[in-house]
Amino acid sequence: DTSDYHGNPGDKIKVTAGDDFKLTSVTVKISGSDGNIIEEGDCVLNMPAGAYEYTSTMKHTTLAGTVIRAQAKDLPGNVKELSVTL
């Protein structure tokens, strides 16, 4: 859910991820339209919301074409990704 991301530090990106096994990590990578990585990092599980959250740390003013990629890894080592282009 990228609806709360506006390119400002402190903006939230929410990732809903689950697995039959245990998830070992959920990460987010934000890339500009040119493919350069703007920022990336680990998500934190927000138990009341039931979603993982990434809090942006960088100012990014050109949102058109920005790619936000979420990646979830589980205990057996399986990886799933989902990308959203703004």
Order of alpha helices (4+ residues) and beta strands (2+ residues): beta-beta-beta-beta-beta-beta-beta
